[in-house]
Amino acid sequence: MADRMVVTGLELWGYHGVFDHEKRDGQRFIIDVDIELHTAGAAGSDDVAHTLNYAELLDAIEAVVTGEPVDLIETLASRVLETVWQFRQAMAATVTVHKPGAPVSQQVEDIAITVTRNRPESTP
């Protein structure tokens, strides 16, 4: 059984969406990440080098969300998930991308996409 690192409510500004005004003006995205990993080595050594450094993880996610625009939050969620594999400790992950300001005619609190994957075998 694996341990978990959970990040909830990472708020970032990005320029994603199918409409021109979304790519021009941008909007708020909220990212949640749940990562399966083993933490016994880090707990035993009390050394950040033996775990997934969440500060580095957040920097990497920020670079994706604030970077190259995409049309779909499905694509954005997939790119954030691919970023998690940069960290060798991650064995599986779930990423949720929330788009609370989605341009829809109905009143909604949030629109979100969640993707869950195990580490691809080709990733170290």
VMD Tcl script that builds the backbone (N, CA, C; Angstrom):
set m [mol new atoms 372]
animate dup $m
set s [atomselect $m all]
$s set {name element resname resid chain x y z} {
  {N N MET 1 A 0.847 -1.187 0.000}
  {CA C MET 1 A 0.000 0.000 0.000}
  {C C MET 1 A 0.890 1.247 0.000}
  {N N ALA 2 A 0.492 2.225 -0.783}
  {CA C ALA 2 A 1.279 3.451 -0.911}
  {C C ALA 2 A 0.741 4.547 0.007}
  {N N ASP 3 A 1.594 5.501 0.268}
  {CA C ASP 3 A 1.203 6.704 0.991}
  {C C ASP 3 A 0.683 7.702 -0.045}
  {N N ARG 4 A 0.199 8.838 0.434}
  {CA C ARG 4 A -0.349 9.833 -0.479}
  {C C ARG 4 A 0.129 11.229 -0.113}
  {N N MET 5 A 0.406 12.013 -1.139}
  {CA C MET 5 A 0.633 13.446 -0.996}
  {C C MET 5 A -0.533 14.123 -1.706}
  {N N VAL 6 A -1.197 15.045 -1.019}
  {CA C VAL 6 A -2.375 15.691 -1.579}
  {C C VAL 6 A -2.184 17.204 -1.556}
  {N N VAL 7 A -2.406 17.818 -2.701}
  {CA C VAL 7 A -2.395 19.275 -2.830}
  {C C VAL 7 A -3.794 19.669 -3.279}
  {N N THR 8 A -4.429 20.558 -2.537}
  {CA C THR 8 A -5.769 21.001 -2.935}
  {C C THR 8 A -5.817 22.520 -3.038}
  {N N GLY 9 A -6.530 22.970 -4.043}
  {CA C GLY 9 A -6.807 24.397 -4.168}
  {C C GLY 9 A -5.680 25.265 -4.675}
  {N N LEU 10 A -4.782 24.718 -5.503}
  {CA C LEU 10 A -3.719 25.537 -6.086}
  {C C LEU 10 A -4.352 26.468 -7.116}
  {N N GLU 11 A -4.402 27.756 -6.833}
  {CA C GLU 11 A -5.039 28.735 -7.722}
  {C C GLU 11 A -4.000 29.381 -8.624}
  {N N LEU 12 A -4.264 29.291 -9.927}
  {CA C LEU 12 A -3.351 29.844 -10.923}
  {C C LEU 12 A -4.146 30.525 -12.021}
  {N N TRP 13 A -3.517 31.465 -12.700}
  {CA C TRP 13 A -4.138 32.178 -13.813}
  {C C TRP 13 A -3.607 31.572 -15.102}
  {N N GLY 14 A -4.513 31.165 -15.983}
  {CA C GLY 14 A -4.098 30.587 -17.250}
  {C C GLY 14 A -4.942 31.106 -18.388}
  {N N TYR 15 A -4.541 30.799 -19.599}
  {CA C TYR 15 A -5.170 31.319 -20.814}
  {C C TYR 15 A -5.697 30.166 -21.679}
  {N N HIS 16 A -6.508 29.330 -21.068}
  {CA C HIS 16 A -7.002 28.129 -21.735}
  {C C HIS 16 A -8.494 28.248 -22.011}
  {N N GLY 17 A -8.931 27.677 -23.136}
  {CA C GLY 17 A -10.343 27.660 -23.473}
  {C C GLY 17 A -10.537 27.691 -24.976}
  {N N VAL 18 A -11.742 27.383 -25.388}
  {CA C VAL 18 A -12.023 27.341 -26.822}
  {C C VAL 18 A -12.358 28.710 -27.401}
  {N N PHE 19 A -12.685 29.671 -26.550}
  {CA C PHE 19 A -13.065 30.996 -27.026}
  {C C PHE 19 A -11.862 31.940 -27.041}
  {N N ASP 20 A -11.847 32.849 -28.012}
  {CA C ASP 20 A -10.753 33.811 -28.143}
  {C C ASP 20 A -10.566 34.629 -26.868}
  {N N HIS 21 A -11.674 35.047 -26.248}
  {CA C HIS 21 A -11.560 35.881 -25.045}
  {C C HIS 21 A -10.926 35.123 -23.877}
  {N N GLU 22 A -11.063 33.810 -23.833}
  {CA C GLU 22 A -10.422 33.030 -22.766}
  {C C GLU 22 A -8.905 33.026 -22.952}
  {N N LYS 23 A -8.475 32.907 -24.181}
  {CA C LYS 23 A -7.035 32.910 -24.455}
  {C C LYS 23 A -6.453 34.316 -24.351}
  {N N ARG 24 A -7.274 35.326 -24.614}
  {CA C ARG 24 A -6.817 36.713 -24.536}
  {C C ARG 24 A -6.797 37.216 -23.087}
  {N N ASP 25 A -7.895 37.034 -22.367}
  {CA C ASP 25 A -8.050 37.608 -21.030}
  {C C ASP 25 A -7.596 36.683 -19.908}
  {N N GLY 26 A -7.640 35.392 -20.151}
  {CA C GLY 26 A -7.289 34.429 -19.128}
  {C C GLY 26 A -8.366 34.287 -18.062}
  {N N GLN 27 A -8.146 33.346 -17.166}
  {CA C GLN 27 A -9.084 33.102 -16.079}
  {C C GLN 27 A -8.428 32.241 -15.009}
  {N N ARG 28 A -9.123 32.121 -13.903}
  {CA C ARG 28 A -8.626 31.362 -12.756}
  {C C ARG 28 A -8.891 29.873 -12.958}
  {N N PHE 29 A -7.863 29.093 -12.669}
  {CA C PHE 29 A -7.969 27.638 -12.636}
  {C C PHE 29 A -7.548 27.180 -11.247}
  {N N ILE 30 A -8.182 26.148 -10.767}
  {CA C ILE 30 A -7.829 25.587 -9.462}
  {C C ILE 30 A -7.444 24.135 -9.696}
  {N N ILE 31 A -6.289 23.766 -9.167}
  {CA C ILE 31 A -5.723 22.441 -9.407}
  {C C ILE 31 A -5.644 21.666 -8.094}
  {N N ASP 32 A -6.114 20.419 -8.144}
  {CA C ASP 32 A -5.950 19.471 -7.036}
  {C C ASP 32 A -5.126 18.302 -7.564}
  {N N VAL 33 A -4.187 17.836 -6.744}
  {CA C VAL 33 A -3.340 16.709 -7.134}
  {C C VAL 33 A -3.248 15.743 -5.952}
  {N N ASP 34 A -3.448 14.469 -6.235}
  {CA C ASP 34 A -3.345 13.406 -5.240}
  {C C ASP 34 A -2.368 12.385 -5.799}
  {N N ILE 35 A -1.222 12.211 -5.132}
  {CA C ILE 35 A -0.136 11.376 -5.648}
  {C C ILE 35 A 0.129 10.220 -4.699}
  {N N GLU 36 A 0.213 9.013 -5.255}
  {CA C GLU 36 A 0.622 7.840 -4.480}
  {C C GLU 36 A 2.142 7.729 -4.541}
  {N N LEU 37 A 2.750 7.527 -3.394}
  {CA C LEU 37 A 4.199 7.399 -3.303}
  {C C LEU 37 A 4.546 6.692 -1.994}
  {N N HIS 38 A 5.773 6.273 -1.864}
  {CA C HIS 38 A 6.247 5.688 -0.611}
  {C C HIS 38 A 7.026 6.760 0.154}
  {N N THR 39 A 6.696 6.944 1.414}
  {CA C THR 39 A 7.356 7.989 2.213}
  {C C THR 39 A 8.199 7.430 3.356}
  {N N ALA 40 A 8.281 6.122 3.502}
  {CA C ALA 40 A 9.010 5.543 4.635}
  {C C ALA 40 A 10.482 5.959 4.628}
  {N N GLY 41 A 11.111 5.976 3.459}
  {CA C GLY 41 A 12.517 6.370 3.377}
  {C C GLY 41 A 12.735 7.800 3.831}
  {N N ALA 42 A 11.856 8.680 3.394}
  {CA C ALA 42 A 11.961 10.087 3.793}
  {C C ALA 42 A 11.685 10.248 5.282}
  {N N ALA 43 A 10.702 9.533 5.773}
  {CA C ALA 43 A 10.389 9.628 7.197}
  {C C ALA 43 A 11.552 9.134 8.050}
  {N N GLY 44 A 12.206 8.085 7.586}
  {CA C GLY 44 A 13.342 7.538 8.325}
  {C C GLY 44 A 14.568 8.424 8.292}
  {N N SER 45 A 14.795 9.086 7.169}
  {CA C SER 45 A 15.984 9.924 7.028}
  {C C SER 45 A 15.727 11.372 7.413}
  {N N ASP 46 A 14.465 11.777 7.398}
  {CA C ASP 46 A 14.078 13.173 7.628}
  {C C ASP 46 A 14.790 14.103 6.649}
  {N N ASP 47 A 14.906 13.624 5.399}
  {CA C ASP 47 A 15.638 14.359 4.360}
  {C C ASP 47 A 14.717 14.569 3.160}
  {N N VAL 48 A 14.506 15.816 2.779}
  {CA C VAL 48 A 13.621 16.139 1.665}
  {C C VAL 48 A 14.097 15.509 0.353}
  {N N ALA 49 A 15.363 15.194 0.250}
  {CA C ALA 49 A 15.887 14.571 -0.958}
  {C C ALA 49 A 15.312 13.166 -1.159}
  {N N HIS 50 A 14.728 12.595 -0.113}
  {CA C HIS 50 A 14.187 11.240 -0.189}
  {C C HIS 50 A 12.673 11.208 -0.392}
  {N N THR 51 A 12.100 12.321 -0.726}
  {CA C THR 51 A 10.660 12.372 -0.970}
  {C C THR 51 A 10.374 13.235 -2.185}
  {N N LEU 52 A 9.110 13.362 -2.519}
  {CA C LEU 52 A 8.701 14.243 -3.590}
  {C C LEU 52 A 8.596 15.647 -2.999}
  {N N ASN 53 A 9.414 16.535 -3.479}
  {CA C ASN 53 A 9.455 17.901 -2.955}
  {C C ASN 53 A 8.245 18.665 -3.498}
  {N N TYR 54 A 7.288 18.938 -2.615}
  {CA C TYR 54 A 6.048 19.563 -3.088}
  {C C TYR 54 A 6.247 20.982 -3.592}
  {N N ALA 55 A 7.254 21.682 -3.126}
  {CA C ALA 55 A 7.524 23.027 -3.655}
  {C C ALA 55 A 7.940 22.938 -5.122}
  {N N GLU 56 A 8.781 21.960 -5.446}
  {CA C GLU 56 A 9.195 21.757 -6.839}
  {C C GLU 56 A 8.013 21.284 -7.689}
  {N N LEU 57 A 7.173 20.441 -7.122}
  {CA C LEU 57 A 5.973 19.986 -7.824}
  {C C LEU 57 A 5.075 21.163 -8.181}
  {N N LEU 58 A 4.839 22.049 -7.221}
  {CA C LEU 58 A 3.975 23.201 -7.464}
  {C C LEU 58 A 4.559 24.129 -8.525}
  {N N ASP 59 A 5.857 24.319 -8.504}
  {CA C ASP 59 A 6.506 25.134 -9.546}
  {C C ASP 59 A 6.296 24.527 -10.931}
  {N N ALA 60 A 6.424 23.202 -11.021}
  {CA C ALA 60 A 6.261 22.519 -12.305}
  {C C ALA 60 A 4.819 22.617 -12.801}
  {N N ILE 61 A 3.860 22.455 -11.896}
  {CA C ILE 61 A 2.448 22.579 -12.272}
  {C C ILE 61 A 2.142 24.008 -12.697}
  {N N GLU 62 A 2.659 24.975 -11.964}
  {CA C GLU 62 A 2.441 26.376 -12.316}
  {C C GLU 62 A 2.947 26.668 -13.728}
  {N N ALA 63 A 4.092 26.123 -14.078}
  {CA C ALA 63 A 4.644 26.357 -15.411}
  {C C ALA 63 A 3.709 25.824 -16.495}
  {N N VAL 64 A 3.049 24.711 -16.235}
  {CA C VAL 64 A 2.115 24.145 -17.213}
  {C C VAL 64 A 0.863 25.012 -17.325}
  {N N VAL 65 A 0.269 25.358 -16.185}
  {CA C VAL 65 A -1.002 26.088 -16.201}
  {C C VAL 65 A -0.826 27.509 -16.729}
  {N N THR 66 A 0.277 28.151 -16.426}
  {CA C THR 66 A 0.499 29.525 -16.885}
  {C C THR 66 A 1.195 29.560 -18.246}
  {N N GLY 67 A 1.512 28.389 -18.776}
  {CA C GLY 67 A 2.242 28.306 -20.034}
  {C C GLY 67 A 1.349 28.240 -21.254}
  {N N GLU 68 A 1.754 27.439 -22.214}
  {CA C GLU 68 A 1.101 27.354 -23.522}
  {C C GLU 68 A -0.393 27.069 -23.403}
  {N N PRO 69 A -1.220 27.907 -24.000}
  {CA C PRO 69 A -2.672 27.711 -23.929}
  {C C PRO 69 A -3.125 26.447 -24.665}
  {N N VAL 70 A -4.170 25.831 -24.136}
  {CA C VAL 70 A -4.845 24.711 -24.785}
  {C C VAL 70 A -6.339 25.023 -24.817}
  {N N ASP 71 A -7.059 24.320 -25.647}
  {CA C ASP 71 A -8.500 24.549 -25.745}
  {C C ASP 71 A -9.264 23.905 -24.591}
  {N N LEU 72 A -8.921 22.682 -24.248}
  {CA C LEU 72 A -9.732 21.889 -23.328}
  {C C LEU 72 A -9.084 21.703 -21.957}
  {N N ILE 73 A -9.914 21.701 -20.914}
  {CA C ILE 73 A -9.361 21.408 -19.583}
  {C C ILE 73 A -8.974 19.939 -19.485}
  {N N GLU 74 A -9.507 19.080 -20.357}
  {CA C GLU 74 A -9.056 17.693 -20.414}
  {C C GLU 74 A -7.576 17.645 -20.808}
  {N N THR 75 A -7.203 18.472 -21.780}
  {CA C THR 75 A -5.807 18.535 -22.214}
  {C C THR 75 A -4.943 19.113 -21.117}
  {N N LEU 76 A -5.419 20.146 -20.458}
  {CA C LEU 76 A -4.658 20.760 -19.371}
  {C C LEU 76 A -4.451 19.765 -18.234}
  {N N ALA 77 A -5.488 19.036 -17.860}
  {CA C ALA 77 A -5.365 18.038 -16.788}
  {C C ALA 77 A -4.347 16.963 -17.169}
  {N N SER 78 A -4.378 16.534 -18.418}
  {CA C SER 78 A -3.421 15.529 -18.885}
  {C C SER 78 A -1.993 16.061 -18.833}
  {N N ARG 79 A -1.791 17.321 -19.198}
  {CA C ARG 79 A -0.446 17.912 -19.154}
  {C C ARG 79 A 0.054 18.055 -17.718}
  {N N VAL 80 A -0.845 18.428 -16.819}
  {CA C VAL 80 A -0.448 18.503 -15.407}
  {C C VAL 80 A -0.062 17.110 -14.911}
  {N N LEU 81 A -0.843 16.111 -15.272}
  {CA C LEU 81 A -0.528 14.742 -14.859}
  {C C LEU 81 A 0.820 14.295 -15.408}
  {N N GLU 82 A 1.103 14.611 -16.665}
  {CA C GLU 82 A 2.408 14.266 -17.247}
  {C C GLU 82 A 3.541 14.936 -16.469}
  {N N THR 83 A 3.305 16.107 -15.936}
  {CA C THR 83 A 4.305 16.812 -15.136}
  {C C THR 83 A 4.642 16.051 -13.862}
  {N N VAL 84 A 3.640 15.395 -13.304}
  {CA C VAL 84 A 3.863 14.621 -12.072}
  {C C VAL 84 A 4.912 13.533 -12.296}
  {N N TRP 85 A 4.954 12.956 -13.501}
  {CA C TRP 85 A 5.906 11.870 -13.777}
  {C C TRP 85 A 7.355 12.352 -13.796}
  {N N GLN 86 A 7.582 13.664 -13.781}
  {CA C GLN 86 A 8.953 14.174 -13.649}
  {C C GLN 86 A 9.552 13.783 -12.296}
  {N N PHE 87 A 8.691 13.451 -11.358}
  {CA C PHE 87 A 9.119 13.120 -9.995}
  {C C PHE 87 A 9.079 11.604 -9.842}
  {N N ARG 88 A 10.263 11.002 -9.750}
  {CA C ARG 88 A 10.385 9.546 -9.773}
  {C C ARG 88 A 9.628 8.862 -8.646}
  {N N GLN 89 A 9.348 9.572 -7.568}
  {CA C GLN 89 A 8.656 8.961 -6.436}
  {C C GLN 89 A 7.181 8.705 -6.715}
  {N N ALA 90 A 6.600 9.421 -7.660}
  {CA C ALA 90 A 5.169 9.296 -7.949}
  {C C ALA 90 A 4.879 7.973 -8.643}
  {N N MET 91 A 3.988 7.195 -8.056}
  {CA C MET 91 A 3.618 5.890 -8.622}
  {C C MET 91 A 2.272 5.957 -9.348}
  {N N ALA 92 A 1.393 6.793 -8.865}
  {CA C ALA 92 A 0.079 7.002 -9.475}
  {C C ALA 92 A -0.380 8.392 -9.056}
  {N N ALA 93 A -1.295 8.951 -9.842}
  {CA C ALA 93 A -1.749 10.305 -9.503}
  {C C ALA 93 A -3.153 10.545 -10.040}
  {N N THR 94 A -3.833 11.429 -9.330}
  {CA C THR 94 A -5.124 11.942 -9.764}
  {C C THR 94 A -5.009 13.455 -9.802}
  {N N VAL 95 A -5.406 14.036 -10.916}
  {CA C VAL 95 A -5.368 15.490 -11.092}
  {C C VAL 95 A -6.773 15.964 -11.420}
  {N N THR 96 A -7.205 17.007 -10.717}
  {CA C THR 96 A -8.472 17.656 -11.039}
  {C C THR 96 A -8.188 19.102 -11.411}
  {N N VAL 97 A -8.695 19.514 -12.559}
  {CA C VAL 97 A -8.606 20.903 -12.995}
  {C C VAL 97 A -10.010 21.493 -12.891}
  {N N HIS 98 A -10.134 22.517 -12.062}
  {CA C HIS 98 A -11.396 23.232 -11.880}
  {C C HIS 98 A -11.353 24.510 -12.715}
  {N N LYS 99 A -12.471 24.795 -13.362}
  {CA C LYS 99 A -12.609 26.019 -14.147}
  {C C LYS 99 A -13.877 26.730 -13.656}
  {N N PRO 100 A -13.782 27.389 -12.487}
  {CA C PRO 100 A -14.979 27.970 -11.875}
  {C C PRO 100 A -15.602 29.103 -12.683}
  {N N GLY 101 A -14.861 29.719 -13.564}
  {CA C GLY 101 A -15.392 30.819 -14.369}
  {C C GLY 101 A -15.732 30.398 -15.784}
  {N N ALA 102 A -16.014 29.126 -15.982}
  {CA C ALA 102 A -16.294 28.628 -17.326}
  {C C ALA 102 A -17.420 29.441 -17.977}
  {N N PRO 103 A -17.239 29.812 -19.238}
  {CA C PRO 103 A -18.233 30.645 -19.916}
  {C C PRO 103 A -19.428 29.818 -20.397}
  {N N VAL 104 A -20.353 29.568 -19.476}
  {CA C VAL 104 A -21.594 28.860 -19.808}
  {C C VAL 104 A -22.770 29.759 -19.442}
  {N N SER 105 A -23.906 29.538 -20.074}
  {CA C SER 105 A -25.057 30.409 -19.825}
  {C C SER 105 A -25.781 30.071 -18.522}
  {N N GLN 106 A -25.578 28.886 -17.990}
  {CA C GLN 106 A -26.208 28.501 -16.740}
  {C C GLN 106 A -25.339 28.936 -15.551}
  {N N GLN 107 A -25.970 29.085 -14.406}
  {CA C GLN 107 A -25.244 29.413 -13.169}
  {C C GLN 107 A -24.693 28.115 -12.577}
  {N N VAL 108 A -23.380 27.986 -12.555}
  {CA C VAL 108 A -22.732 26.825 -11.946}
  {C C VAL 108 A -21.637 27.314 -11.012}
  {N N GLU 109 A -21.362 26.525 -10.010}
  {CA C GLU 109 A -20.291 26.849 -9.073}
  {C C GLU 109 A -18.929 26.484 -9.653}
  {N N ASP 110 A -18.888 25.390 -10.434}
  {CA C ASP 110 A -17.606 24.893 -10.914}
  {C C ASP 110 A -17.836 23.933 -12.070}
  {N N ILE 111 A -16.867 23.861 -12.946}
  {CA C ILE 111 A -16.746 22.821 -13.958}
  {C C ILE 111 A -15.360 22.231 -13.732}
  {N N ALA 112 A -15.267 20.905 -13.688}
  {CA C ALA 112 A -13.975 20.283 -13.406}
  {C C ALA 112 A -13.823 18.991 -14.195}
  {N N ILE 113 A -12.582 18.639 -14.453}
  {CA C ILE 113 A -12.216 17.367 -15.068}
  {C C ILE 113 A -11.201 16.701 -14.151}
  {N N THR 114 A -11.393 15.416 -13.897}
  {CA C THR 114 A -10.464 14.634 -13.083}
  {C C THR 114 A -9.904 13.496 -13.920}
  {N N VAL 115 A -8.578 13.355 -13.905}
  {CA C VAL 115 A -7.912 12.245 -14.586}
  {C C VAL 115 A -7.065 11.491 -13.569}
  {N N THR 116 A -7.063 10.164 -13.689}
  {CA C THR 116 A -6.306 9.303 -12.783}
  {C C THR 116 A -5.488 8.331 -13.624}
  {N N ARG 117 A -4.216 8.230 -13.318}
  {CA C ARG 117 A -3.345 7.328 -14.071}
  {C C ARG 117 A -2.287 6.727 -13.145}
  {N N ASN 118 A -1.827 5.525 -13.533}
  {CA C ASN 118 A -0.628 4.950 -12.930}
  {C C ASN 118 A 0.565 5.440 -13.742}
  {N N ARG 119 A 1.727 5.443 -13.102}
  {CA C ARG 119 A 2.947 5.858 -13.805}
  {C C ARG 119 A 3.126 4.977 -15.042}
  {N N PRO 120 A 3.357 5.602 -16.181}
  {CA C PRO 120 A 3.646 4.793 -17.378}
  {C C PRO 120 A 4.920 3.982 -17.177}
  {N N GLU 121 A 4.936 2.785 -17.703}
  {CA C GLU 121 A 6.105 1.918 -17.512}
  {C C GLU 121 A 7.380 2.487 -18.115}
  {N N SER 122 A 7.255 3.296 -19.145}
  {CA C SER 122 A 8.442 3.860 -19.801}
  {C C SER 122 A 9.020 5.057 -19.044}
  {N N THR 123 A 8.326 5.521 -17.995}
  {CA C THR 123 A 8.811 6.666 -17.232}
  {C C THR 123 A 9.644 6.182 -16.063}
  {N N PRO 124 A 10.859 6.735 -15.875}
  {CA C PRO 124 A 11.716 6.261 -14.767}
  {C C PRO 124 A 11.139 6.595 -13.408}
}
mol reanalyze $m
mol bondsrecalc $m
mol representation Tube
mol addrep $m
